[in-house]
Amino acid sequence: MTIIKDCTGTYLRDNSRDYYVCNTDLLDNYSAGDKVKVSYSELEECFGVLEAVTCEMAHLYNGKIEITEIF
C-alpha cells in the first residue's frame, strides 16, 4: 500500500482505493509515497479520535481502517 498524506489526514492507497488511517501515529516515521505492507481492521468510526477540520480540501476515501501490524 502507498502512504498518502495531505492536510485532511493520512491514507493508505491500494489499487486506486484510499483508506483513511485512524491510528496515524504508526506512520509518523514514514513519508508520503512510501510503500508499506500492513494488516488492518476496517472500522465504522475512528474511536477516541476527534477529526478536526484542518483545511478546505476534501479527500474521498473508501473506508476507515486501523493498522494492526506493519511488516
C-alpha positions, 0 to 999 in steps of 0.5 A: 500500500502507498502512504498518502498524506495531505492536510485532511489526514493520512491514507493508505492507497491500494489499487486506486482505493484510499483508506483513511488511517485512524491510528496515524501515529504508526506512520509518523516515521514514514513519508508520503509515497512510501510503500508499506505492507500492513494488516488492518481492521476496517472500522465504522468510526475512528474511536477516541479520535476527534477529526478536526477540520484542518483545511478546505480540501476534501479527500474521498476515501473508501473506508476507515481502517486501523493498522494492526501490524506493519511488516 
